[in-house]
């Protein structure tokens, strides 16, 4: 588990990545990934709420991650759904790069 990997300069813009050991042994093959985006109507919740699913799928051999993003609530009330989508897209790019 790689916890709180930063993908943008914001306290909520982090992800946690779960990689089964055998996935690292397959260096010449492409590994897929499951990205869990927590619920909460974009107004609440956090990535930790999805870590149990990451652990479960990792135990089954899947690489998985859970992403934190800026929620539509105080103190982030000036954000909108398009910014959230941009943040999740930035997370995907960071995971692919790393």
SVG drawing of the C-alpha trace seen along z (x, -y; Angstrom):
<svg xmlns="http://www.w3.org/2000/svg" viewBox="-25 -30 35 43">
<polyline fill="none" stroke="black" stroke-width="0.4" points="0.0,0.0 1.3,-3.4 -0.6,-5.9 -1.3,-9.6 0.5,-10.0 0.2,-13.6 -1.2,-14.3 -1.9,-18.1 -1.1,-20.8 -4.2,-20.5 -4.6,-18.8 -7.4,-16.5 -5.6,-15.7 -4.0,-12.5 -4.5,-8.8 -3.7,-5.5 -2.5,-2.7 -2.7,1.0 -0.4,3.2 -0.3,7.0 3.3,8.3 2.9,10.5 1.9,7.4 5.4,6.0 6.9,9.3 5.1,8.8 7.4,6.0 6.9,6.7 3.1,6.8 0.5,4.1 -1.4,4.1 -4.9,2.7 -6.1,0.7 -9.4,0.2 -9.8,-3.4 -12.4,-3.9 -14.0,-7.3 -15.8,-7.7 -19.5,-8.6 -21.0,-11.4 -22.9,-13.4 -19.6,-15.3 -20.3,-17.0 -18.8,-14.7 -16.7,-11.6 -13.1,-10.8 -10.9,-8.2 -10.5,-6.2 -14.1,-5.1 -13.1,-3.0 -9.9,-1.5 -11.7,1.7 -12.6,2.3 -9.0,1.7 -7.7,4.2 -10.3,6.7 -9.5,6.4 -5.8,6.3 -6.1,9.6 -7.7,11.0 -4.8,9.8 -6.0,6.5 -4.1,3.2 -6.5,0.7 -6.5,-2.9 -8.8,-5.3 -8.7,-9.0 -9.3,-12.0 -10.7,-15.1 -12.0,-18.6 -15.6,-18.3 -18.4,-20.8 -18.6,-22.0 -16.9,-24.5 -14.2,-25.7 -14.2,-24.6 -17.5,-26.1 -16.1,-27.8 -15.4,-24.5 -17.7,-22.8 -18.2,-19.4 -15.9,-20.3 -13.0,-21.0 -13.6,-17.7 -13.5,-15.9 -10.2,-17.7 -8.8,-16.6 -9.8,-12.9 -8.3,-13.1 -5.0,-14.5 -5.0,-11.6 -5.3,-9.1 -2.4,-10.8 -0.3,-10.7 -1.0,-7.0 -0.1,-6.2 3.1,-8.2 4.3,-6.6"/>
</svg>
